[in-house]
Amino acid sequence: MADQQTIDTHNKALRINLDNRFHGTFAEIGAGQEVVRWFFRVGGAAGTIAKSISAYDMQVSDAIYGQTDRYVSRSRLQAMLELEYHLDIERLGDARGDNTAFFAFADTVVARSFKGGNECHGWMGVKFQSHPRDEPSQIVIHVRMLDAEASLQQEALGVVGVNLCYGAFFLHHEPDQLVDSLLDKLTTGRIEIDMIEFSGIEFRYVDNRLMALKLVQLGLSGAAMFAPNREVLQPSEMLYKKAVLVERGSFRPTTRVNLDMLECALEKFTAEPAVAGREVLPLMEITMRNLLAGGKEVDRRDFLARADLLAACGMTVLISDFFEYYRLAAYLAWRTKERIGMVMGVPSLVELFDEKYYTQLPGGILESFGRLFKNDLKLYVYPLRQHEKEDLKTIGNLEVAPELRKLYGYLSDRGSFVHLDNFNPEYLTIFSRDVLKRIAAGDATWEAMVPEAVVALIKKRGFFGYSKARLD
């Protein structure tokens, strides 16, 4: 058999049809039956397809799968997968269960409407047995269709669906390769996949945070998000109708000053009239550039260490490919109409005014700031004092290049910068790089520089070179 990278959509569908192990249901709502059409088209579908259904009418959909507030949603997809898989087992299990691996594929999507202007996205998943009589496994993804025409979006959706089925049936033992294959015969200009979740017996050792990270690495998504309990989140659903406060950092490790910055900013942010009473989502963001740190590959152990430490502090984490702040702001603003705030220290604000980062923009730093500060976005700036005897550096005494002073003054006067004067003075001289040095040197004073939960986890897991034998 040829390497899977060389197999086109037609041959993927045909290989599934010709494999007598797999038999199940295709349930598709919203953009026609784009996935199952491939299996009918290539021939041999009778061996694979037990049933094909499209409950397009909302009342019909509710009658089959239960009531829902949102038809294009994770909950609706899960209801479809659960019911159709159960029906396959119930109706066919006794007759052919010893030789058949049953599956249910489902998607619920909204493609470009006749009037246009709507968000074109959907949920897609497959619940399957990898072997007859096996416990089920499941893969769920969220996709955004980027083509301008509905017919092209439907075509792309069909290809992704075939890729997902092929990956589930033949690549489940190689999750990384499975993710790589999802856009076979497509490009990131046509489809975005911003959430993926593996579950069930075949994926019991898969860390979904690593799979989310891989989506960003491959360019399948600009960002990935996960909760403190390790659950991978779909960013648009999490950001919808929420005010967002985001702090960028390396969090290597998470320190007391990292948390103080967020807490101080949160106090100021929630006091804003436009935010008061709104639901606020605080985020800790790490950029891909930070994770790569000069290398070509992400150190997975290092990434998971940072993620686990943030989780221990109860933080929701955003991994993004948006090195420029204005790109991060645009990503967030596209997903929520509520206020957005960004938390940073004085050094990051100084770097923000370095024109070398904006040479790729026709309008340079002015264009960058125009994009960043629209929609009344504000920067919540934590002061800097590197040594106890050093004067405090704040937005009030910050020095920028002479030619940028008037621009800085204008932004300051319009309230784009908010001074965090509610900081804890004891935390000002804490820096992650200093914590790392003390851990490596066996200097126990690092423990006072990070939250107690972080201390416990670093010791338990041996993160960042901590050696229990040497240090305890």
C-alpha positions as CSV (number, residue, x, y, z in Angstrom):
1,M,0.0,0.0,0.0
2,A,1.3,3.5,-0.9
3,D,2.3,5.9,1.8
4,Q,-0.8,7.6,3.1
5,Q,0.6,11.0,2.2
6,T,0.3,10.1,-1.5
7,I,-3.3,8.8,-1.3
8,D,-5.9,11.2,-2.7
9,T,-9.4,11.6,-1.4
10,H,-10.9,9.2,-4.0
11,N,-8.5,6.4,-3.0
12,K,-8.9,7.1,0.7
13,A,-12.7,6.7,0.4
14,L,-12.2,3.6,-1.8
15,R,-9.8,2.0,0.6
16,I,-12.4,2.4,3.4
17,N,-15.2,0.9,1.3
18,L,-13.1,-2.1,0.3
19,D,-12.1,-2.9,3.9
20,N,-14.8,-5.2,5.2
21,R,-14.1,-4.4,8.9
22,F,-15.8,-0.9,8.9
23,H,-19.5,-0.4,8.8
24,G,-21.6,2.4,10.1
25,T,-23.7,5.6,9.7
26,F,-23.1,9.0,8.2
27,A,-25.3,11.8,9.7
28,E,-24.8,15.3,8.3
29,I,-26.6,18.5,8.9
30,G,-26.4,21.9,7.3
31,A,-24.4,21.7,4.1
32,G,-25.7,18.6,2.4
33,Q,-24.2,15.1,2.6
34,E,-20.8,16.2,1.4
35,V,-18.7,13.4,3.2
36,V,-20.9,10.4,2.5
37,R,-21.1,11.5,-1.2
38,W,-17.5,10.5,-1.6
39,F,-18.2,7.0,-0.4
40,F,-21.2,6.6,-2.7
41,R,-19.2,8.0,-5.6
42,V,-16.1,5.8,-5.5
43,G,-18.1,2.5,-5.5
44,G,-18.3,-0.3,-3.0
45,A,-20.4,1.7,-0.5
46,A,-22.7,-1.1,0.4
47,G,-19.9,-2.6,2.5
48,T,-19.3,0.6,4.5
49,I,-22.6,2.5,4.8
50,A,-25.3,1.1,7.0
51,K,-27.3,4.4,6.9
52,S,-27.0,7.9,5.5
53,I,-29.2,10.6,7.1
54,S,-29.5,14.4,6.9
55,A,-32.0,15.8,9.5
56,Y,-31.9,19.2,7.9
57,D,-35.2,20.6,9.3
58,M,-34.8,21.8,12.8
59,Q,-37.9,20.2,14.1
60,V,-36.9,16.9,12.6
61,S,-33.4,17.3,14.0
62,D,-34.9,17.9,17.5
63,A,-37.2,15.0,17.2
64,I,-34.3,12.6,16.5
65,Y,-31.5,14.1,18.6
66,G,-33.3,16.1,21.3
67,Q,-33.8,19.8,21.9
68,T,-30.9,22.2,21.5
69,D,-30.3,26.0,21.6
70,R,-27.6,25.9,18.9
71,Y,-27.7,23.5,16.0
72,V,-24.1,24.1,15.0
73,S,-22.5,23.2,18.3
74,R,-20.5,20.6,20.1
75,S,-23.5,19.4,22.1
76,R,-25.5,18.8,18.9
77,L,-22.6,16.9,17.3
78,Q,-22.2,14.7,20.4
79,A,-25.9,13.9,20.5
80,M,-25.7,12.8,16.8
81,L,-22.6,10.6,17.4
82,E,-24.0,9.0,20.5
83,L,-27.4,8.1,19.0
84,E,-26.2,6.9,15.6
85,Y,-23.4,4.8,17.2
86,H,-25.8,3.2,19.7
87,L,-28.3,2.4,16.9
88,D,-25.6,0.7,14.8
89,I,-24.7,-1.5,17.8
90,E,-28.3,-2.2,18.7
91,R,-29.5,-3.1,15.2
92,L,-26.4,-4.8,13.8
93,G,-24.3,-6.0,16.8
94,D,-25.8,-9.5,17.1
95,A,-25.8,-10.2,13.4
96,R,-22.3,-9.0,12.5
97,G,-20.6,-7.7,15.6
98,D,-17.9,-10.5,15.7
99,N,-16.5,-9.4,12.3
100,T,-17.4,-5.7,12.1
101,A,-15.9,-2.5,13.7
102,F,-18.9,-0.1,13.9
103,F,-18.7,3.6,13.5
104,A,-20.8,6.8,13.4
105,F,-19.6,9.8,11.5
106,A,-21.5,13.2,12.0
107,D,-21.1,16.8,11.2
108,T,-23.3,19.9,11.8
109,V,-22.2,22.9,9.7
110,V,-23.2,26.2,8.3
111,A,-21.7,27.1,5.0
112,R,-22.0,30.5,3.2
113,S,-25.6,31.5,3.0
114,F,-27.4,33.0,0.0
115,K,-27.1,36.5,1.4
116,G,-23.5,35.9,2.7
117,G,-21.8,37.5,5.7
118,N,-22.4,34.7,8.1
119,E,-19.7,32.7,9.9
120,C,-18.9,29.6,8.0
121,H,-18.0,26.8,10.4
122,G,-19.0,23.5,11.8
123,W,-18.4,20.5,14.1
124,M,-17.3,17.2,12.8
125,G,-16.6,13.9,14.5
126,V,-16.3,10.1,14.3
127,K,-17.0,7.6,17.0
128,F,-15.6,4.2,16.1
129,Q,-14.4,0.8,17.1
130,S,-10.8,0.0,15.9
131,H,-11.6,-3.7,16.2
132,P,-14.8,-5.8,16.4
133,R,-16.4,-5.8,19.9
134,D,-13.9,-3.1,21.0
135,E,-14.8,-0.2,23.2
136,P,-15.3,3.0,21.2
137,S,-12.9,5.8,20.6
138,Q,-13.7,9.3,19.3
139,I,-12.2,12.2,17.4
140,V,-14.0,15.6,17.3
141,I,-12.8,18.7,15.4
142,H,-14.1,22.2,14.8
143,V,-13.6,23.6,11.3
144,R,-13.9,27.0,9.7
145,M,-14.5,27.1,5.9
146,L,-12.6,29.9,4.3
147,D,-13.5,29.6,0.6
148,A,-15.6,32.5,-0.8
149,E,-18.2,30.3,-2.5
150,A,-20.6,27.8,-0.8
151,S,-19.9,25.1,-3.3
152,L,-16.2,25.3,-2.6
153,Q,-16.8,25.2,1.1
154,Q,-18.9,22.1,0.7
155,E,-16.2,20.5,-1.4
156,A,-13.5,21.2,1.2
157,L,-15.8,19.9,4.0
158,G,-16.2,16.6,2.1
159,V,-12.4,16.2,1.8
160,V,-11.8,16.9,5.5
161,G,-14.5,14.4,6.4
162,V,-12.9,11.7,4.3
163,N,-9.5,12.5,5.8
164,L,-11.0,12.3,9.3
165,C,-12.5,8.9,8.7
166,Y,-9.4,7.6,7.0
167,G,-7.3,8.8,9.9
168,A,-9.6,7.3,12.5
169,F,-9.6,3.9,10.8
170,F,-6.0,3.6,9.7
171,L,-3.9,6.1,11.7
172,H,-5.4,6.0,15.2
173,H,-2.2,4.5,16.5
174,E,-0.2,7.6,15.2
175,P,-2.2,10.7,16.4
176,D,0.5,13.1,15.2
177,Q,0.4,11.6,11.7
178,L,-3.4,11.6,11.8
179,V,-3.4,15.4,12.5
180,D,-0.9,15.9,9.7
181,S,-3.3,14.2,7.3
182,L,-6.4,16.2,8.0
183,L,-5.7,18.7,5.3
184,D,-4.5,16.3,2.7
185,K,-5.4,17.7,-0.8
186,L,-6.4,21.0,0.9
187,T,-4.6,24.1,2.1
188,T,-4.8,26.3,5.2
189,G,-6.3,28.9,2.9
190,R,-9.4,26.8,2.5
191,I,-10.0,25.2,5.9
192,E,-9.0,26.1,9.5
193,I,-9.1,23.5,12.3
194,D,-9.0,25.3,15.6
195,M,-10.0,22.5,18.0
196,I,-9.4,18.7,18.1
197,E,-10.1,16.3,20.8
198,F,-9.2,12.6,21.0
199,S,-11.0,10.3,23.6
200,G,-11.7,6.7,24.2
201,I,-9.6,3.5,24.5
202,E,-7.3,4.1,21.5
203,F,-6.4,7.5,22.7
204,R,-6.1,6.9,26.5
205,Y,-2.5,8.1,26.4
206,V,-3.0,11.1,24.2
207,D,-2.6,14.5,25.8
208,N,-5.0,16.7,23.9
209,R,-3.0,19.8,24.7
210,L,-0.2,18.5,22.6
211,M,-2.6,17.9,19.7
212,A,-4.0,21.4,20.1
213,L,-0.4,22.7,20.0
214,K,0.2,20.8,16.8
215,L,-2.7,22.5,15.1
216,V,-1.0,25.8,15.7
217,Q,2.4,24.4,14.6
218,L,1.0,23.2,11.3
219,G,-0.8,26.4,10.6
220,L,-4.2,24.7,10.8
221,S,-5.2,27.3,13.4
222,G,-3.9,30.6,14.6
223,A,-4.5,29.7,18.2
224,A,-5.4,26.8,20.6
225,M,-7.0,27.0,24.0
226,F,-7.3,24.7,27.0
227,A,-8.8,24.8,30.5
228,P,-7.1,24.1,33.9
229,N,-8.5,20.6,33.8
230,R,-6.6,19.9,30.5
231,E,-9.8,20.1,28.4
232,V,-9.2,21.5,25.0
233,L,-11.5,24.4,24.3
234,Q,-13.0,25.8,21.1
235,P,-11.8,29.5,21.2
236,S,-14.8,31.1,19.5
237,E,-17.2,29.4,21.9
238,M,-15.2,30.4,24.9
239,L,-14.7,34.0,23.8
240,Y,-18.3,34.6,22.6
241,K,-19.9,37.6,24.4
242,K,-17.1,37.7,27.0
243,A,-14.8,40.6,27.9
244,V,-11.2,39.3,27.6
245,L,-8.1,40.1,29.6
246,V,-5.0,38.5,28.3
247,E,-1.4,38.4,29.7
248,R,1.4,37.3,27.5
249,G,4.5,35.6,29.0
250,S,6.9,32.7,29.0
251,F,5.6,31.4,32.3
252,R,8.7,29.4,32.7
253,P,7.8,29.0,35.5
254,T,4.7,30.8,36.6
255,T,5.8,33.3,39.3
256,R,4.0,35.4,41.9
257,V,4.5,38.5,39.8
258,N,2.8,36.8,36.8
259,L,-0.3,36.3,39.0
260,D,-0.1,39.7,40.6
261,M,0.0,41.4,37.2
262,L,-3.2,39.6,36.2
263,E,-5.0,40.2,39.5
264,C,-4.1,43.9,39.5
265,A,-5.2,44.3,35.9
266,L,-8.4,42.4,36.5
267,E,-9.3,44.8,39.3
268,K,-8.9,47.8,37.0
269,F,-10.4,46.1,34.0
270,T,-13.6,45.0,35.7
271,A,-14.1,48.5,37.2
272,E,-14.4,49.9,33.6
273,P,-18.0,51.0,32.9
274,A,-18.0,49.1,29.6
275,V,-16.9,45.9,31.5
276,A,-18.7,46.2,34.8
277,G,-21.3,43.4,35.1
278,R,-20.0,41.5,32.0
279,E,-18.5,38.0,32.1
280,V,-14.7,38.3,31.9
281,L,-12.4,35.6,30.6
282,P,-8.8,36.0,31.9
283,L,-6.2,34.3,29.7
284,M,-2.5,33.4,30.0
285,E,-1.0,33.5,26.5
286,I,2.2,31.9,25.2
287,T,3.3,32.5,21.6
288,M,4.7,29.8,19.4
289,R,7.9,32.0,19.0
290,N,8.3,31.8,22.8
291,L,7.9,28.0,22.8
292,L,10.4,27.5,20.0
293,A,12.9,29.8,21.7
294,G,15.4,29.8,18.8
295,G,14.9,26.1,18.0
296,K,13.0,24.5,15.2
297,E,11.0,22.1,17.3
298,V,8.9,22.6,20.5
299,D,10.2,20.8,23.5
300,R,7.1,19.0,24.4
301,R,8.1,18.3,28.0
302,D,8.9,22.0,28.5
303,F,5.6,23.0,27.0
304,L,3.6,20.6,29.2
305,A,5.5,21.7,32.3
306,R,4.5,25.3,31.7
307,A,0.9,24.2,30.9
308,D,0.7,22.1,34.0
309,L,2.0,25.0,36.2
310,L,-0.5,27.4,34.8
311,A,-3.3,24.8,35.3
312,A,-2.2,24.4,38.9
313,C,-2.9,28.2,39.3
314,G,-6.3,27.8,37.7
315,M,-5.5,29.5,34.5
316,T,-7.0,29.1,31.0
317,V,-4.2,29.0,28.5
318,L,-4.1,30.4,24.9
319,I,-1.3,29.2,22.6
320,S,-1.1,31.6,19.6
321,D,0.9,32.1,16.5
322,F,0.5,35.9,16.8
323,F,3.8,37.4,17.7
324,E,2.6,40.9,17.0
325,Y,0.1,42.2,19.5
326,Y,-2.1,43.8,16.9
327,R,-2.7,40.3,15.3
328,L,-3.6,38.9,18.7
329,A,-6.0,41.8,19.2
330,A,-7.6,41.2,15.8
331,Y,-8.0,37.5,16.6
332,L,-9.8,38.3,19.8
333,A,-11.9,41.1,18.4
334,W,-13.2,38.8,15.6
335,R,-14.6,36.5,18.3
336,T,-16.1,38.9,20.8
337,K,-17.7,42.3,20.7
338,E,-16.9,43.0,24.3
339,R,-13.9,44.9,25.6
340,I,-10.4,43.5,25.3
341,G,-7.5,44.3,27.7
342,M,-3.9,43.3,27.5
343,V,-1.6,43.0,30.5
344,M,2.1,43.6,30.1
345,G,5.1,44.9,32.0
346,V,7.1,48.0,31.3
347,P,9.7,46.1,29.3
348,S,7.1,44.8,26.9
349,L,5.7,48.3,26.4
350,V,9.1,49.5,25.5
351,E,9.5,46.7,23.0
352,L,6.0,47.6,21.6
353,F,7.5,51.0,20.5
354,D,10.4,49.4,18.6
355,E,9.8,50.1,14.9
356,K,11.8,47.1,13.7
357,Y,8.8,44.9,14.4
358,Y,6.6,46.7,11.9
359,T,8.7,46.9,8.7
360,Q,6.4,44.4,7.0
361,L,3.4,46.7,7.3
362,P,3.0,49.5,4.7
363,G,2.0,51.9,7.4
364,G,4.7,50.8,9.9
365,I,4.2,51.4,13.6
366,L,1.3,53.8,12.9
367,E,-0.7,51.0,11.1
368,S,0.2,48.6,13.8
369,F,-1.1,50.9,16.6
370,G,-4.2,51.8,14.5
371,R,-5.1,48.1,14.4
372,L,-4.1,47.4,18.1
373,F,-6.0,50.3,19.8
374,K,-9.2,50.3,17.8
375,N,-12.3,49.2,19.7
376,D,-11.0,51.0,22.8
377,L,-8.5,48.3,23.6
378,K,-6.3,49.2,26.6
379,L,-2.9,48.1,27.9
380,Y,-2.7,47.4,31.6
381,V,1.0,48.1,32.4
382,Y,2.8,46.7,35.5
383,P,5.7,48.8,36.7
384,L,9.3,47.7,36.7
385,R,12.0,47.8,39.4
386,Q,14.9,45.4,38.8
387,H,16.7,46.2,42.1
388,E,15.3,47.4,45.4
389,K,17.3,50.7,45.2
390,E,16.2,51.4,41.6
391,D,13.5,54.0,40.8
392,L,10.2,52.7,39.8
393,K,9.6,52.7,36.0
394,T,6.0,53.3,35.0
395,I,4.0,54.6,32.0
396,G,4.5,58.1,33.5
397,N,8.3,58.1,33.2
398,L,8.9,55.7,30.4
399,E,11.4,56.8,27.7
400,V,10.8,56.1,24.1
401,A,12.7,57.2,20.9
402,P,12.5,61.0,20.4
403,E,10.5,60.7,17.2
404,L,7.9,58.5,18.9
405,R,7.3,60.7,22.0
406,K,4.4,62.5,20.6
407,L,2.7,59.3,19.5
408,Y,3.3,57.9,23.0
409,G,1.9,61.0,24.6
410,Y,-1.2,60.9,22.4
411,L,-1.9,57.2,23.3
412,S,-1.3,58.0,26.9
413,D,-3.6,61.0,26.9
414,R,-6.4,59.1,25.3
415,G,-6.2,56.5,28.0
416,S,-4.8,53.6,26.0
417,F,-2.3,52.8,28.9
418,V,-3.5,52.0,32.4
419,H,-0.9,52.2,35.2
420,L,-1.2,49.3,37.6
421,D,-0.6,51.2,40.9
422,N,-2.2,48.4,43.0
423,F,0.8,46.1,42.7
424,N,2.5,44.2,45.5
425,P,5.9,45.8,46.0
426,E,7.4,42.5,47.3
427,Y,7.0,40.9,43.9
428,L,8.6,43.6,41.7
429,T,12.1,42.0,41.8
430,I,10.8,38.5,40.9
431,F,11.8,37.3,37.4
432,S,11.4,33.9,35.8
433,R,15.0,33.7,34.6
434,D,16.2,34.3,38.2
435,V,13.9,31.5,39.4
436,L,15.3,29.1,36.9
437,K,18.9,29.9,37.9
438,R,18.1,29.3,41.5
439,I,16.4,26.0,40.8
440,A,19.4,24.8,38.8
441,A,21.8,26.0,41.5
442,G,20.0,24.3,44.3
443,D,19.1,27.6,45.9
444,A,15.9,27.0,47.8
445,T,15.0,30.7,47.9
446,W,13.2,30.2,44.6
447,E,10.3,28.7,46.5
448,A,9.2,32.1,47.8
449,M,9.1,33.5,44.3
450,V,6.4,31.2,42.9
451,P,2.9,30.2,44.2
452,E,2.7,27.2,46.6
453,A,1.0,25.1,44.0
454,V,3.8,25.7,41.5
455,V,6.4,24.8,44.2
456,A,4.7,21.5,44.8
457,L,4.4,20.6,41.2
458,I,8.0,21.5,40.3
459,K,9.2,19.3,43.1
460,K,6.8,16.4,42.3
461,R,7.6,16.3,38.6
462,G,11.2,17.5,38.6
463,F,10.5,20.4,36.2
464,F,13.3,22.7,35.0
465,G,16.1,20.5,36.3
466,Y,14.9,20.3,39.9
467,S,16.6,17.4,41.6
468,K,14.9,16.0,44.7
469,A,18.0,14.1,45.7
470,R,20.2,17.1,45.5
471,L,17.9,19.8,46.8
472,D,15.9,18.2,49.6
